[in-house]
Amino acid sequence: MVEYKEELEKAWGYLTEEYKAGKFKPEKEADIQCFLYHALISCGIPSEEIRAEYPYQTEKRGKEITAEADIHLGDGTGEGVYIEIKKSRNRNRRDTPKRWSKDLNKLKCAKLSQAAVRIFIIFVFNEEKETNTKDKIRGVIEENKGEVTILGFDGENMVV
């Protein structure tokens, strides 16, 4: 992550600025993925070091499966940075923390090298106001601290 930390922080900052200014209006996770991909290139990461839907091996219920990172930063050797993006838009979705837990487990159980970095990006739209959902999201984050780097949610708001 060290080699991509600055660029990722700049790209995330640009994405959040554009969102807050009303210039970026994502409807789906794929919109966030595309915007972040473009922003990473704009921040200086060569396009050959950025991959979308990058496959990796993980475990699910004791079985080895192939999953895909939304974005992978690296030279394709299996190391690098694996990024999973999740969004929360509909404040009435009570299954949000459950869905996020599944993807976090996928990243935590990934059969990656010791040098690989796992990042989980949470995009919480401003209209996410339901305290119960936020409490559940905070719980998911607490459970996974130290195993996966989580960006984008400070327990109340999207982090800029």
Order of alpha helices (4+ residues) and beta strands (2+ residues): alpha-alpha-beta-beta-beta-alpha-beta-alpha-beta
